[in-house]
């Protein structure tokens, strides 16, 4: 028996419009995948906080949260976050900003799983990119 649940695009003006051939997020049934987000202002599409990985991490997570909420989930429904950094040197600073954000937005006290990868990113000004997987409760 095949699953007939439709796959739907998730879109919100409270997160940056995608610059390429993908949606901000996709929902199928209770499952939500948020595309990789960066430190972009949704209103201006400008990359923010050059050189400041703490501020970029917070802005990026705010964009992820907006897309998660547009899908009908809450940030507390996020079960996995993947963080991409351009350098290992930024890990501790990113981790501080990340920890403060997820603790503030996960009232259940169950924080999402996480993977952190050091890699090149699509834009030179991006120090961090984050995607998410949520299950709508």
C-alpha positions in Angstrom: 0.0 0.0 0.0 1.5 3.4 -1.0 1.4 6.5 1.1 -1.0 9.0 -0.4 -0.2 11.9 1.9 0.6 14.9 -0.2 4.0 16.5 -0.1 3.6 20.2 0.5 5.9 23.2 0.3 6.4 25.2 3.4 6.8 29.0 2.9 6.8 32.0 5.2 7.8 35.7 4.8 9.4 35.4 8.2 12.4 33.6 6.8 14.5 34.4 3.7 13.2 33.3 0.3 15.3 30.5 -1.1 17.8 31.7 -3.6 17.9 28.5 -5.6 15.6 25.7 -6.8 14.2 24.5 -3.5 11.6 25.5 -0.9 12.2 26.8 2.6 10.8 23.5 3.8 8.8 20.5 2.8 6.1 18.7 4.8 4.8 15.2 4.2 2.4 14.0 6.8 3.9 14.8 10.2 7.4 15.1 8.8 9.0 18.5 8.2 12.4 19.1 6.6 13.7 22.6 6.7 16.2 23.6 4.0 19.6 24.9 5.1 19.3 28.4 6.4 21.9 31.1 6.9 22.2 34.5 8.7 19.9 36.3 6.3 17.5 39.1 7.0 14.1 37.9 5.7 13.0 41.5 4.9 16.1 42.6 3.0 17.7 39.3 1.9 21.0 40.7 3.2 23.6 38.5 4.9 24.0 39.8 8.5 26.8 40.0 11.1 29.9 39.5 9.0 32.6 37.7 11.0 30.3 37.2 14.1 29.5 33.5 14.3 27.5 33.9 17.6 25.1 36.5 16.0 25.0 34.5 12.7 24.1 31.3 14.6 21.2 33.0 16.4 19.9 34.7 13.2 20.1 31.4 11.4 18.2 29.5 14.1 15.5 32.3 14.1 15.1 31.6 10.3 14.8 27.8 11.0 12.3 28.4 13.7 10.1 30.6 11.4 10.0 27.9 8.8 9.3 25.1 11.4 6.4 27.2 12.7 5.0 27.9 9.2 4.8 24.1 8.8 2.4 23.8 11.8 5.1 22.5 14.1 6.9 24.2 17.0 10.6 24.5 17.6 10.1 21.9 20.3 9.0 19.5 17.6 12.5 19.6 16.0 14.2 16.2 16.5 17.4 16.9 14.5 19.5 19.9 13.6 22.5 19.8 11.3 25.0 22.7 11.7 27.6 23.4 9.1 30.6 25.6 10.0 33.4 26.9 7.9 36.0 26.4 10.6 36.5 24.4 13.7 37.7 27.6 15.4 34.1 28.8 15.5 32.7 25.7 17.2 32.7 26.9 20.8 31.2 30.3 20.0 28.5 28.6 17.8 27.8 26.1 20.5 27.2 28.8 23.1 24.7 30.7 20.8 23.1 27.4 19.8 22.8 26.2 23.3 21.1 29.4 24.5 18.7 29.3 21.6 17.6 25.7 21.8 17.2 25.7 25.6 15.0 28.9 25.3 12.8 27.3 22.6 12.5 23.7 23.8 10.2 24.0 26.9 10.0 20.2 27.0 13.6 20.1 28.1 14.3 17.5 25.4 16.8 19.2 23.1 17.1 18.1 19.4 19.8 15.7 18.3 22.6 17.5 16.4 25.4 16.9 13.9 28.1 19.5 13.3 30.2 19.4 10.1 33.1 21.7 9.1 32.8 22.5 5.4 32.8 25.2 2.8 29.5 27.1 2.5 27.8 28.6 -0.6 28.5 32.3 0.3 31.8 33.6 1.6 30.0 35.7 4.3 28.3 32.7 5.7 30.1 31.2 8.8 27.2 28.9 9.6 24.3 27.1 7.9 21.7 25.0 9.7 18.9 22.7 8.6 16.3 20.9 10.6 14.0 17.9 10.7 10.8 18.1 12.8 7.8 15.8 13.5 4.6 17.6 14.0 3.0 16.5 17.2 
